[in-house]
Amino acid sequence: MSLVNPRDTLLVAGGSVTVQNQKLHRWFNVLANETDISQSEFELDTNGREIFRDTHSLMYAIGSGHAGRTYLVRRGNSLFEAPLSYYSTPAKWDLSPGYESGEVGFSRRVDEACLTCHTGRVQLVLASEGNSSEQNGADFSVSCENCHGPGQQHVKERSAGIPILNRLRRAQPGVRSVQESGDTSIVNPRRLQEWLADNICMSCHEASSTRVLRPGKSFSDFRPGLPLDETAVIFAIRSSQEASRSMPLQHYTSMVASQCYQASRGKLGCLSCHDPHSEPVDPASYFRQKCLACHADADCRLSLEVRQARVPANDCAGCHMPKRGLREISHSTLTDHRIVVRSDEPYPADAIAQSGTVFGSLVHVNAIPGQPDQVPAVTLLEAYSALVPENPSLEGDYNLALDRAATTNPNSASVLSKLGWRCYKHDTPDARIRAIAYFQGSIARDSKSAADYSALGDLLLKSGRSEEALVVLRKGIALDQYYPRSYKLLALCYIALGQYKEALDAMRQALDVFPEDSSMRNLLRRAQLPQ
């Protein structure tokens, strides 16, 4: 990540670029001048007049620029993704990943997990629910410490000329050494056990189906050389072999499903083929030499003549690790890290399960080898909670996980919240009473979820407790002003109390924060019509 350079106007032809999303009937504009680069979202009526325009200055750029860059804006103390990204291969601006299908605007919040992988060792000031984050004294770019760990002790010892071997002799009994030998004041991934070295890469390059923090942890707690599983648990859906092939950032689970990996007995790893410090000038030749470290040239069944005729020539990875387009990211391709004999080779049966420990419908892919695999009930619950919206077949597993977590962690704010949402969906008088109690319990235990406040306000409003609802909704908006549903419920609450001026003010406040909200704009228009 880097600060946006206002003079980097080469990306903006003539100082301005406009992109239309015909599906949403929206326009997006990038405007550059000597002091600022901004993006706007706007809508036009049938006469070409602007219905609204929302403009924000770009503050941070995400990405090296090799594939492209996505941009962040700051709203208060929160960071949000901008709707347009620059894609290097076609050399054009287009909608950012995920913006093609929904009305997002400048409302996609950037969370800690995003910043941890796209920046250096950042210091985060977190707002509500850990979602909203601003950097303080940040090491913006991905740097040495992302892979080698904090370097302060290393610099101190090398500056003082302390011999490495002497330091090894002074190591205190019982202190875990993550390296087999060498300078233990800094992590050298090549001196780690293969699985620990892979954990460093997996921390950003293996998303699988979902990753969940262990209780009390944040993503920035991970330190290279220590098991990633001590900070975050990565889960894959066991039955989604084919679906997983279309998902980005599943490099490790794909590699594990390869015959090459299985034949190596775990010795094949990320560093077997990749040098994190440099990009090969001739990738086909570079990776071919990596393949020939284990294979012989004669192993290839294609003739040299056929191989040389391809572009690029004699490209092992091109045949056995083909690139594929990404439905999630426009104008982008990704190398499939499952090494295959033929490009149409079927995915191995239950291959996902082979990559880790099975927990019902999920596989824990970054479990520590040789140790009992223990995943807290609340961690498993968070995993199912993240997956159910896109995978309704997991609803039964989610409910079982919720019942178990309610027994093991009955006072958890997160568990109480999920119990509340389960009752909220049924909308019967009894379920409403129980949902109110659960949400009140979650908020009393310092829930940072604006959605909890909104749901509780809705339930109180439906129960005729409008004064209580008003207090809760105001607190929710104070906690997180970028949760849109709170404003609509606040307006309805004022209407229920007969406070119509305040209701109109709540609608206008919502449009100040979310000018792209057409439903709120229509609601305000109807409310202002003569009665």
Secondary structure, DSSP 8 states (H G I E B T S, - for coil): -EE--TT-GGGSGGGEEEEEETTTTEEEEEEE-SS-EEEEEEEE-TTS-EEEEEEEE--EEES-SSSEEEEEEEETTEEEEEEEEEETTTTEEEE-TTTTSS--TT--B--HHHHHHHSSS--EEE-GGGT-EEESS---S--HHHHH---HHHHHHHHHT--HHHHHHT--TT----SSSS-TTS--GGGS-HHHHHHHHHHHHB--SEEEE-TT--GGG--TTS-GGGTEEEEEETT-HHHHHTSSSBHHHHHHTSHHHHHHTT---HHHH--TT---SSHHHHHHHHHTTTS-GGG-SS-HHHHHHSSSTT-HHHHHS-EEE-SSSTT-EEE--S--SSTT----TTTGGGGSEEETTEEETT--TTS-----HHHHHHHHHHHGGG-GGGHHHHHHHHHHHHHH-TT-HHHHHHHHHHHHTT--HHHHHHHHHHHHHHHHTT---HHHHHHHHHHHHHTT-HHHHHHHHHHHHHH-TT-THHHHHHHHHHHHTT-HHHHHHHHHHHHHH-TT-HHHHHHHHHHTS--
